[in-house]
Amino acid sequence: MDYYNVPPNFIWGLATSANQVEGAWNEGGKGFSIADVEKYDSAKDPNDYQKVNQITTSDIQTAMADKNTAAYGKRHGVDFYHRYDSDLTLLKQTGISALRTSIAWSRIFPQGDEKEPNLDGLKFYDHLFAKMQALKIQPIITLSHYEMPLQLVLKYNAWYDKKVADYFVKFAKLVIDRYHGLVKYWIPINEIDSILRHPYSSGGLVEDRFPHKNFQEVIYQALHNQITASAAITNYIHENYPDLMVGSMITSTMVYPYNSDPQNMLQATAVMRESLNFSDVQIRGQYPPVLLQKIKKLQLNVKMTKQELQIIAKGTADFVAFSYYSSVCTAYNTEGLKVTKANRTAGVFNKYLPVSEWGWQIDPIGLRLTLINLYDRYQKPLFIVENGLGAKDTLTKDQRIHDEYRIDYLKKHIAQMLESVNNDGIELMGYLMWGTTDMVSASTTQMSKRYGLVYVDLDDYGKGTYQRYKKDSFYWYKDLLSYDRQIPKKFFE
């Protein structure tokens, strides 16, 4: 066969988040979000994933007093708030059928705990979804994507407090009731396992706010509260809007043993199980024994009520959504090995794979292996909701961006995805490339780490015209989608 078959109703699209593109951080009644105080620091090594994601209460207070947007890139984003009409019209030219984005919680409930929502915030999303409907772009909505109201951090210590879970469920029910006729697919919490790696951006947790507590216990308690809230939202949708679908979402990074040493294989298995623990609980409705055993072994007092466990048992997701960017190797003993700090799962470098400018190892076959592993494990529909390449792009004098490295990345990953769909017996709902227009990086708050199909004239300090320019990858993706249900294999050569 010289072509790949694409399943009927397969969803081709793009993905982003509100905090990375919207901007307008202090317009329309919006309150401070946790993203609004994240600062780009050129003195920090952008490849040190852990260090660039550290924040203190003092950092937050300094940021709140600073009304400038220069280094606080998520305050201005790429001005999608004012440009969504033209941006969506431009992106539709590729032929996409869906766009994943998020609803900024702090735009609807600026402090997080108000009795009544901010109507101006709701009106923005009314207009956004109406425009998407007019263009026949299906919204796929994440309810929590690294943008919780900052006051919930300062007043309640964020997701550690069960009250915050209740406030989140209230927010979720409100927007689900309002938009259920326009939004079919919902993801309660982005990469729910990510709170273990970056507790602030994922859960609003600031270590110095818990001086007399085991911070690891704080993280696991917050994670349990997120899982419970996510299940409660899933139950609400199933009970009230049975035609809608709810997905769990995890960060998926393929993990290999450094070599055939069985101890390295054991280490790789343990690391893989770390993220799968959380899709396990959301798909199977109960905590896997290995996770409960870990909590007990670490002597963490995670408060779980019988009622919460019942909510979790009932609130199982309809599909498994995941992000995939790269893979890593692991070794039980890393002495003498080159260790990476950049990948979202720490590990050692794989000599067989190329590396991005930010130290992420590029592994298309790892995506196929991920699809096989997840489908064999759950027998539930899968959905790739993030996949893309962060890279430095150059605008030429004739206003072109020749990002052949991004095309190469997409070409190889999508080919492996289609190989899996055609040969591995998996059920895949769709593919959403991470990147619409360029956006401010979630991990480093940089603009120069670009993911989009459309270049935005903006630097790491918010200087630029905000003008949009189509990249070569824009035209490539458009060509890909023009083939509809049969894509020639030679297209990927």
C-alpha positions in Angstrom: 0.0 0.0 0.0 1.5 3.3 -1.1 -0.8 5.5 1.1 -2.0 5.8 4.7 -5.7 5.5 5.5 -7.0 8.1 7.9 -10.0 7.0 10.1 -13.5 8.5 9.4 -14.1 11.5 11.7 -10.4 11.8 12.5 -9.8 15.2 14.1 -6.9 17.3 12.6 -6.2 20.4 14.5 -3.9 22.7 16.5 -3.5 23.4 20.3 -2.6 26.2 22.6 -3.6 27.6 26.0 -5.2 30.8 27.2 -2.3 32.0 29.3 0.3 31.6 26.5 -1.6 33.5 23.8 -4.4 35.7 25.1 -2.6 38.5 26.8 -4.9 41.3 28.1 -3.9 40.2 31.6 -5.7 43.2 33.2 -8.5 43.8 30.8 -12.2 42.7 30.9 -12.2 42.3 34.6 -9.6 39.6 34.6 -7.7 39.0 37.8 -4.0 37.9 38.3 -3.4 34.3 37.4 -0.4 32.3 38.4 1.0 32.7 34.9 1.0 36.5 35.1 3.8 36.5 37.7 6.1 34.0 35.9 9.1 35.9 34.7 11.6 35.3 31.9 15.1 35.4 33.4 17.9 35.4 30.9 20.4 34.5 33.7 18.8 31.1 34.1 19.8 28.3 31.8 16.6 27.6 29.8 17.7 24.0 29.5 17.4 23.6 33.3 13.8 22.7 33.4 13.6 22.5 37.2 15.3 25.8 37.9 13.3 27.9 35.5 10.1 26.7 37.1 11.0 27.7 40.6 9.2 30.6 42.3 8.9 32.0 45.8 6.3 34.1 47.6 8.8 37.0 47.4 8.9 36.6 43.6 5.2 36.7 43.5 4.9 39.9 45.6 7.6 41.6 43.5 5.7 40.6 40.3 2.4 41.9 41.6 3.9 45.3 42.4 5.5 45.4 38.9 2.9 46.6 36.4 5.3 46.2 33.5 4.8 43.4 31.0 8.3 43.3 29.5 9.6 40.1 31.2 6.2 38.8 32.2 5.5 37.4 28.7 2.2 35.7 29.6 0.7 39.1 30.5 0.8 40.1 26.9 0.9 36.7 25.2 0.5 37.3 21.5 -2.6 39.5 21.9 -5.0 36.7 20.9 -7.6 38.4 23.1 -7.9 41.2 20.6 -6.8 39.3 17.4 -8.7 36.0 17.8 -11.0 36.8 14.8 -8.2 37.3 12.3 -6.0 34.6 13.9 -8.8 32.0 13.7 -9.5 33.0 10.1 -5.8 32.6 9.3 -5.4 29.2 11.0 -8.5 27.9 9.3 -6.7 28.3 5.9 -4.7 25.1 6.8 -7.9 23.1 6.8 -8.0 22.3 10.5 -11.3 21.0 12.0 -10.5 21.6 15.7 -8.6 23.9 18.0 -7.7 23.0 21.6 -7.5 26.0 24.0 -8.4 26.7 27.6 -10.8 29.0 29.4 -8.8 31.2 31.7 -10.3 30.6 35.2 -9.1 34.1 36.4 -11.1 35.7 33.5 -14.3 34.1 34.8 -13.7 34.3 38.5 -10.9 36.9 38.9 -10.2 36.0 42.6 -11.3 32.4 42.2 -13.8 32.5 45.1 -16.4 35.0 44.0 -20.1 34.1 44.3 -20.9 35.5 40.8 -18.8 35.2 37.6 -17.3 38.1 35.7 -19.7 38.6 32.8 -17.1 40.4 30.6 -14.9 37.3 30.8 -17.8 35.1 29.7 -18.7 37.4 26.9 -15.1 37.0 25.5 -15.6 33.2 25.3 -19.1 33.7 23.9 -17.5 35.6 21.0 -14.6 33.2 20.6 -16.7 30.1 20.4 -19.2 31.8 18.1 -16.3 32.7 15.7 -15.0 29.1 15.9 -18.5 27.8 15.1 -18.8 30.1 12.1 -15.5 28.8 10.8 -16.4 25.2 11.6 -13.5 24.8 14.0 -14.5 22.5 16.8 -13.3 23.7 20.3 -11.6 21.2 22.5 -11.5 22.8 25.9 -9.1 22.4 28.8 -10.5 23.8 32.1 -7.2 24.1 34.0 -4.1 24.8 31.9 -1.5 26.5 34.2 -3.6 29.6 34.8 -5.5 29.4 38.1 -6.4 32.7 39.9 -3.4 33.9 41.9 -5.5 34.9 44.9 -6.3 31.2 45.5 -2.6 30.7 46.0 -2.2 33.6 48.4 -5.5 33.1 50.3 -5.9 29.3 50.4 -2.5 27.8 49.4 -3.9 26.7 46.1 -4.8 23.0 45.3 -3.5 21.9 48.7 -6.8 23.2 50.1 -9.9 21.2 49.3 -11.9 24.5 49.1 -10.0 25.3 45.9 -11.1 22.0 44.4 -14.7 23.1 45.2 -14.1 26.5 43.6 -12.7 24.8 40.5 -15.7 22.5 40.2 -18.0 25.5 40.5 -16.1 27.3 37.7 -16.2 24.2 35.5 -19.9 23.6 36.0 -20.7 27.2 35.0 -18.8 27.1 31.7 -19.9 23.6 30.9 -23.6 24.7 31.4 -22.9 27.7 29.2 -21.0 26.1 26.4 -22.2 22.5 26.2 -23.9 23.2 22.9 -20.7 24.4 21.3 -18.0 22.2 23.0 -18.2 18.4 22.7 -14.7 17.5 24.1 -13.5 18.6 27.6 -10.3 18.0 29.4 -10.6 19.0 33.1 -6.9 19.4 33.9 -3.9 19.7 31.6 -1.2 17.0 32.2 -2.4 16.1 35.6 0.8 14.3 36.5 2.8 17.5 35.9 2.3 18.8 39.4 5.0 16.4 40.5 7.6 18.2 38.2 6.5 21.8 38.4 4.1 22.2 41.4 3.7 25.9 41.0 2.5 26.2 37.4 0.4 23.1 37.6 -1.0 23.4 41.1 -0.1 26.9 42.4 2.1 25.4 45.1 4.9 27.6 46.5 7.3 25.6 48.8 8.1 28.5 51.2 4.4 28.8 52.0 4.6 25.4 53.7 7.5 25.9 56.2 6.4 23.2 58.6 5.1 20.6 56.2 6.7 17.9 54.0 6.4 19.5 50.6 6.1 16.2 48.9 3.1 15.5 51.1 1.7 18.9 50.0 2.1 18.0 46.3 0.4 14.6 46.6 -2.5 16.1 48.6 -2.9 18.7 45.9 -2.8 16.0 43.2 -5.4 14.0 45.0 -7.6 17.1 45.2 -7.1 17.7 41.4 -8.0 14.0 40.7 -11.2 14.3 42.8 -12.3 17.6 41.2 -11.6 16.2 37.7 -13.7 13.1 38.5 -16.5 15.3 39.9 -16.5 17.3 36.6 -16.6 14.1 34.6 -19.6 12.8 36.6 -21.4 16.1 36.1 -20.9 16.0 32.3 -22.0 12.3 32.1 -25.1 12.9 34.2 -26.2 16.2 32.5 -24.7 16.1 29.0 -24.3 12.4 28.0 -23.5 13.4 24.4 -20.3 15.1 25.5 -16.9 13.4 26.1 -14.4 13.9 28.8 -10.7 13.0 28.6 -8.0 12.3 31.1 -4.7 13.9 30.1 -1.1 13.0 31.0 2.3 14.0 29.9 3.7 11.1 27.9 7.4 10.8 27.5 8.8 7.5 26.1 11.4 6.1 28.5 14.1 3.6 27.5 16.7 1.8 29.5 20.2 3.1 28.8 21.3 -0.4 27.8 20.2 -4.0 28.3 21.3 -4.2 31.9 18.1 -5.5 33.7 18.6 -2.9 36.4 18.3 -0.2 33.8 15.2 -1.8 32.4 13.7 -1.9 35.9 14.5 1.8 36.3 12.9 2.7 32.9 9.8 0.8 33.9 9.5 2.6 37.2 9.8 6.0 35.5 7.2 5.1 32.9 4.8 4.0 35.6 5.1 7.5 37.2 2.9 9.1 34.6 0.7 6.1 33.9 -0.3 6.0 37.6 -2.4 9.1 36.9 -4.1 7.9 33.7 -4.7 4.7 35.6 -6.7 6.4 38.3 -8.7 8.5 35.8 -9.5 5.6 33.4 -9.9 2.8 36.0 -11.4 4.8 38.8 -9.1 3.8 41.5 -5.5 4.4 42.7 -3.1 1.8 41.4 -1.5 -0.3 44.2 2.0 1.0 43.3 1.0 4.6 43.9 -0.7 3.8 47.2 2.3 1.8 48.2 4.6 4.8 47.4 2.5 7.2 49.4 2.6 4.8 52.4 6.4 4.2 52.0 7.1 7.9 51.9 4.9 8.3 55.0 2.7 10.9 53.3 -0.5 11.8 55.1 -2.7 12.3 52.1 -6.3 12.8 53.2 -8.7 10.8 51.1 -12.3 10.5 52.2 -14.6 7.6 51.3 -16.9 10.0 49.4 -13.9 11.3 47.3 -12.9 7.8 46.4 -16.5 7.0 45.4 -16.5 10.1 43.2 -13.2 9.0 41.6 -14.6 5.4 41.1 -17.6 6.8 39.2 -15.9 9.6 37.3 -13.8 7.6 34.7 -12.8 9.4 31.5 -14.1 8.6 28.0 -10.7 8.9 26.2 -7.0 9.2 27.0 -5.5 12.5 25.9 -1.8 13.0 26.1 1.1 15.2 25.1 4.2 13.8 23.4 7.3 15.7 22.5 10.4 13.6 23.2 11.9 10.6 24.9 14.7 9.9 27.4 16.9 7.1 28.6 17.3 6.1 32.2 20.0 4.4 34.2 20.0 3.2 37.8 23.5 4.6 38.1 24.2 7.8 36.1 27.8 8.2 37.1 29.9 9.1 34.0 26.8 9.6 31.8 25.6 12.8 30.3 22.4 13.7 32.2 19.7 16.0 30.7 17.9 18.6 32.8 15.7 19.7 30.0 13.3 16.9 29.2 10.1 16.9 31.2 11.1 13.5 32.5 14.8 13.7 33.6 17.2 11.1 32.2 20.4 10.5 30.3 21.0 11.3 26.7 20.2 8.7 24.0 23.1 8.5 21.6 20.7 7.4 18.8 18.5 10.5 18.8 19.0 14.1 17.8 18.5 16.9 20.3 16.5 20.1 20.1 17.9 23.5 21.0 16.3 23.1 24.4 17.8 19.7 25.0 14.7 17.6 24.2 15.5 14.4 22.3 13.5 14.0 19.1 12.0 10.5 18.8 9.2 9.9 16.3 9.1 6.1 16.9 8.7 6.9 20.6 5.3 8.3 19.7 4.2 5.1 18.0 5.4 3.1 21.0 3.4 5.4 23.2 0.3 4.8 21.2 0.7 1.1 21.4 1.5 1.1 25.2 -1.5 3.3 26.0 -4.0 1.5 23.9 -2.9 -2.0 25.1 -3.1 -0.7 28.6 -6.6 0.9 28.5 -8.4 -0.2 25.3 -9.9 3.3 25.2 -9.8 5.9 22.4 -6.6 7.9 22.4 -6.1 11.5 21.4 -2.8 13.2 20.7 -3.6 16.7 22.0 0.0 18.1 22.0 3.0 17.4 19.7 5.4 19.9 18.3 8.9 21.4 18.2 10.1 24.4 20.1 12.8 26.1 18.1 14.3 29.5 17.2 12.9 30.8 13.9 14.3 33.5 11.7 12.2 36.0 9.8 14.0 36.7 6.5 14.2 40.0 4.6 11.4 38.8 2.3 9.3 38.0 5.4 9.5 34.2 5.1 10.3 31.6 7.8 12.1 28.5 6.5 11.5 26.1 9.3 12.4 22.9 7.6 13.5 21.5 11.0 9.8 21.8 12.2 8.5 20.2 9.0 11.0 17.4 9.5 9.8 16.9 13.0 6.1 16.9 12.1 6.6 14.7 9.0 8.3 12.0 11.0 6.0 12.0 14.0 2.8 12.1 11.9 4.1 9.3 9.7 4.7 7.1 12.8 1.3 8.0 14.1 -0.3 6.9 10.8 1.8 3.7 10.8 0.4 2.9 14.2 -3.2 3.7 13.1 -2.8 1.5 10.0 -0.9 -1.4 11.5 -1.1 -1.5 15.3 -4.8 -1.8 15.9 -5.2 1.3 18.0 -8.2 3.7 18.1 -7.0 7.3 17.6 -9.5 10.2 17.7 -7.2 12.8 16.4 -4.0 14.8 16.2 -3.5 18.3 17.5 -0.2 20.0 16.7 1.1 22.1 19.6 1.2 25.6 18.2 -1.2 27.9 16.5 0.5 31.2 16.1 3.7 31.4 18.1 3.1 31.7 21.8 5.0 32.4 25.0 6.7 29.2 26.2 5.0 27.5 29.2 8.2 26.2 30.7 10.6 29.1 30.1 8.3 32.2 29.5 10.3 32.8 26.3 9.0 34.0 23.0 12.1 32.8 21.2 11.2 29.2 21.9 8.6 29.0 19.1 6.1 26.3 18.3 3.6 27.8 15.9 2.8 27.6 12.2 2.5 31.4 12.2 5.4 33.6 13.2 4.6 36.5 15.6 7.0 39.5 15.5 7.8 39.6 19.2 10.9 39.1 21.3 11.4 37.7 24.9 10.7 41.1 26.4 7.5 41.9 24.5 9.1 44.1 21.9 7.8 43.8 18.3 4.9 44.6 16.0 2.8 41.5 16.8 2.6 41.1 13.0 1.8 37.6 11.8 3.8 35.7 9.1 3.1 32.2 7.7 5.9 29.8 8.1 6.9 27.1 5.6 5.4 24.6 8.1 2.0 26.4 7.7 1.9 25.5 4.0 3.2 22.0 4.7 0.4 21.3 7.2 -2.1 22.7 4.8 -0.9 20.3 2.1 -1.1 17.4 4.6 -4.7 18.2 5.4 -5.7 18.6 1.8 -5.4 14.8 1.3 -8.3 14.1 3.6 -8.7 10.3 4.2 -5.8 8.9 2.1 -2.3 10.4 2.4 0.4 9.2 0.1 3.4 7.8 1.9 5.7 9.7 -0.5 4.4 12.9 1.1 6.5 12.0 4.2 9.7 11.2 2.3 
